[in-house]
């Protein structure tokens, strides 16, 4: 990069940093100048630097700004390189309507980041998400990774209602439509109770990829998930087993230990996916987040 270009880039970063730390209105940011810079060969590095100077700034880590402000800023920022954004409705309570599925948890953010950085894992494939919650991970994959089809699933009626709202909010249709944008995957929202799902229901999904985030919250959930994965594998018959990615936040080490032990008993091999930089979203720093890739 030429010296004058570096000066221009640093000036742009300073402008974003100062306006973000002051919580200025998003419309006051120089978005057009940023788009022009992102088209250059150093666009990816600039995006990471920008996140470090704003949402990941030490002052913001120590004194977090409004969560709504940060999410709107990051949504606008993601829109610049991809040409689109993901918009969600969420509950403001951790537990609402008897479920924790109405908010986005850290592992969902972490898995969404990994997917955006590894789109080939999902491109032109059918993806089944278990325990979709608010839907951020799946919507990010639908926006950026070009799957052939995507199935959001959950068991709670209120979560399913919110999922349908978020899918529609982001321009995806749940009804077969021959005039739909061919760049969009076929999207489905399915009710799926892991303990009572029938083999017929599981066979209908026929996924190439299965994902789940922050679903290992108690021993019962671990046992239910492993049982479902075993039955899902059996439904594939002679077809190749799907790739499975499970992201979890390690709050209690005993829970992931139970999960890997149960996988071993079920004959399911697993490996840890190499970590990536937490570049796009704010996280609770005290918790480790990991992704396991399973071989059914």
C-alpha positions in Angstrom: 0.0 0.0 0.0 1.4 3.4 -1.0 2.1 5.9 1.9 -0.8 8.2 0.8 -3.2 5.2 0.8 -2.1 4.2 4.3 -2.8 7.8 5.5 -6.2 7.8 3.9 -7.1 4.4 5.5 -5.9 5.5 8.9 -8.0 8.7 8.6 -11.0 6.6 7.8 -10.4 4.2 10.7 -10.0 7.2 13.1 -13.3 8.6 11.9 -15.2 5.4 12.5 -13.5 4.9 15.8 -14.3 8.4 17.2 -17.9 8.3 16.0 -18.5 4.8 17.3 -17.0 5.6 20.7 -19.3 8.7 20.8 -22.3 6.6 19.8 -23.0 8.9 16.9 -26.0 8.2 14.6 -25.1 5.5 12.1 -26.1 7.7 9.2 -23.2 10.0 10.1 -20.5 7.4 9.4 -18.7 7.6 6.0 -20.1 4.4 4.7 -19.5 5.2 1.0 -15.8 5.9 1.6 -15.6 2.5 3.5 -17.2 0.7 0.6 -14.7 2.1 -1.8 -11.8 1.0 0.5 -13.2 -2.5 0.9 -13.1 -3.1 -2.8 -9.3 -2.8 -2.7 -6.9 -5.7 -2.2 -6.6 -5.0 1.5 -10.4 -5.0 2.1 -10.5 -8.0 4.4 -7.7 -6.6 6.7 -9.5 -3.2 6.8 -12.7 -4.9 7.9 -10.9 -6.7 10.7 -9.0 -3.5 11.7 -12.3 -1.6 11.7 -14.0 -4.1 14.1 -11.0 -3.9 16.4 -11.2 -0.1 16.5 -14.9 0.0 17.2 -16.8 -3.0 18.7 -13.6 -4.6 20.0 -12.0 -1.4 21.2 -10.6 -1.7 24.7 -12.9 1.0 26.0 -15.9 -0.9 24.6 -14.8 -4.1 26.2 -14.4 -2.4 29.5 -17.5 -0.1 29.2 -19.8 -1.8 26.6 -22.1 0.5 24.7 -25.8 -0.3 24.1 -26.2 -3.9 22.7 -28.7 -2.6 20.3 -26.3 0.1 19.0 -23.5 -2.5 18.5 -25.7 -4.9 16.7 -27.0 -2.3 14.3 -23.5 -1.1 13.6 -22.2 -4.6 13.0 -25.3 -5.4 10.8 -24.5 -2.3 8.7 -20.9 -3.2 8.6 -21.5 -6.8 7.4 -23.8 -5.4 4.7 -20.9 -3.6 3.0 -18.7 -6.5 1.8 -21.6 -8.9 1.3 -24.2 -6.4 -0.1 -26.8 -7.4 2.4 -27.6 -7.7 6.1 -29.1 -10.1 8.6 -31.9 -8.6 10.7 -33.4 -10.3 13.8 -36.2 -9.9 16.3 -35.1 -11.2 19.7 -36.4 -11.3 23.2 -34.7 -8.9 25.7 -35.0 -11.6 28.4 -32.6 -14.6 28.7 -35.6 -16.8 29.5 -38.9 -16.0 28.0 -42.0 -18.1 27.3 -40.3 -21.0 29.1 -37.4 -21.2 26.6 -33.9 -19.7 26.1 -34.3 -19.9 22.3 -35.5 -16.4 21.8 -32.1 -14.8 22.1 -28.8 -15.3 20.2 -26.0 -17.0 22.3 -22.3 -16.7 21.8 -21.8 -20.1 20.1 -24.3 -19.1 17.4 -22.3 -15.9 16.7 -19.0 -17.9 16.7 -20.4 -20.6 14.3 -21.8 -17.8 12.1 -18.4 -16.2 11.9 -16.8 -19.5 11.0 -19.3 -20.2 8.3 -18.8 -16.8 6.7 -15.1 -17.6 6.6 -15.6 -21.2 5.3 -18.5 -20.9 2.8 -17.4 -24.0 0.8 -18.6 -26.2 3.7 -22.2 -25.2 2.8 -22.2 -24.1 -0.8 -24.8 -25.9 -3.0 -25.6 -28.3 -0.1 -28.7 -29.0 2.1 -28.2 -27.8 5.6 -30.2 -28.9 8.7 -29.8 -26.7 11.8 -30.8 -28.2 15.1 -32.1 -25.9 17.8 -32.1 -22.8 15.5 -33.2 -20.3 18.2 -33.5 -16.8 16.8 -31.9 -18.0 13.5 -28.8 -15.8 13.2 -26.4 -18.6 12.3 -28.7 -20.0 9.6 -29.6 -16.6 8.1 -25.9 -15.7 7.9 -25.2 -19.0 6.1 -28.2 -18.4 3.7 -26.9 -14.9 3.0 -23.2 -15.6 2.4 -22.6 -19.4 1.8 -25.1 -20.2 -1.0 -26.6 -23.5 0.3 -29.0 -25.3 -2.0 -31.5 -25.6 0.9 -31.7 -24.7 4.5 -33.9 -26.2 7.2 -34.3 -24.3 10.5 -35.6 -26.5 13.3 -36.6 -26.2 16.9 -39.2 -27.8 19.2 -40.7 -24.7 21.0 -43.8 -23.2 19.4 -42.8 -19.6 20.4 -39.3 -20.1 18.9 -40.7 -21.4 15.7 -43.0 -18.4 15.4 -40.1 -16.0 15.9 -38.0 -18.0 13.4 -40.7 -17.7 10.7 -40.8 -13.9 11.4 -37.0 -13.6 11.1 -36.9 -15.7 7.9 -39.5 -13.4 6.3 -37.9 -10.3 7.7 -34.7 -11.2 5.8 -36.5 -11.7 2.5 -36.7 -15.5 2.4 -39.9 -17.3 1.5 -41.2 -20.4 3.2 -43.6 -21.1 0.4 -42.4 -22.8 -2.9 -42.2 -20.0 -5.4 -41.1 -20.6 -9.0 -40.4 -16.8 -9.3 -38.2 -16.7 -6.2 -34.6 -15.4 -6.6 -32.5 -18.4 -7.7 -29.6 -17.1 -5.6 -31.7 -17.8 -2.5 -31.8 -21.3 -1.0 -35.1 -23.1 -0.4 -35.8 -22.4 3.2 -37.9 -24.5 5.6 -38.8 -24.0 9.3 -39.6 -27.4 10.9 -40.7 -28.5 14.3 -38.3 -31.1 15.6 -38.4 -32.6 19.0 -35.2 -34.7 19.3 -36.8 -37.3 21.7 -39.9 -38.1 19.7 -38.8 -37.4 16.0 -39.8 -40.3 13.8 -37.4 -42.0 11.4 -39.8 -40.9 8.6 -39.4 -37.3 9.6 -35.6 -37.5 9.8 -35.4 -39.3 6.5 -37.3 -36.4 4.8 -34.5 -33.9 5.7 -31.7 -35.7 3.8 -29.1 -33.1 4.9 -25.6 -32.9 3.6 -24.6 -30.7 6.6 -26.0 -30.6 10.1 -25.2 -27.7 12.5 -26.1 -26.8 16.0 -25.0 -24.1 18.4 -25.3 -23.8 22.2 -27.5 -26.8 22.5 -25.3 -28.7 25.1 -26.7 -26.9 28.1 -27.5 -29.9 30.3 -27.0 -33.7 30.4 -30.4 -34.5 29.1 -29.8 -32.3 26.0 -26.5 -34.1 25.4 -28.1 -37.5 25.5 -31.0 -36.4 23.3 -28.7 -34.9 20.7 -26.4 -37.9 20.5 -29.4 -40.2 20.1 -30.8 -38.0 17.3 -27.5 -38.0 15.5 -27.3 -41.8 15.6 -30.8 -42.1 14.2 -30.2 -39.4 11.6 -27.1 -41.3 10.4 -29.1 -44.5 10.1 -31.7 -42.7 7.9 -29.0 -42.1 5.2 -28.6 -45.8 4.3 -26.2 -46.1 1.4 -25.8 -42.3 1.1 -22.8 -40.4 2.5 -23.3 -39.4 6.1 -23.6 -35.6 6.6 -20.9 -33.4 7.9 -21.9 -32.3 11.5 -20.6 -29.1 13.2 -21.6 -28.5 16.9 -20.6 -25.2 18.5 -20.7 -24.8 22.2 -19.8 -22.3 24.9 -17.8 -24.1 27.6 -19.4 -22.8 30.8 -19.2 -26.1 32.7 -16.4 -28.5 31.5 -18.4 -31.5 32.6 -20.9 -30.9 29.9 -18.6 -31.1 26.8 -16.8 -34.0 28.5 -20.1 -35.9 28.7 -20.8 -35.1 25.1 -17.5 -36.4 23.8 -17.9 -39.5 26.0 -21.4 -40.2 24.6 -20.1 -39.7 21.1 -17.4 -42.3 21.8 -20.0 -44.8 23.1 -22.1 -44.2 20.0 -19.1 -44.8 17.7 -19.1 -41.2 16.4 -15.7 -39.8 15.8 -15.0 -36.1 16.4 -12.3 -33.5 16.1 -11.9 -29.9 17.2 -12.2 -27.3 14.4 -9.2 -24.8 14.6 -10.3 -21.6 16.3 -10.8 -18.4 14.3 -10.5 -14.8 15.3 -13.6 -13.4 17.0 -13.8 -10.5 14.5 -17.4 -9.6 13.8 -19.3 -9.8 17.1 -18.9 -8.8 20.7 -18.6 -11.8 23.1 -18.6 -12.6 26.8 -14.8 -12.8 27.1 -14.7 -15.2 30.1 -16.2 -18.2 28.1 -14.4 -20.4 25.6 -16.3 -21.3 22.5 -15.4 -24.4 20.5 -16.7 -26.2 17.3 -16.5 -29.9 17.0 -16.8 -31.6 13.6 -18.4 -35.1 13.9 -18.1 -38.1 11.6 -21.3 -40.1 11.8 
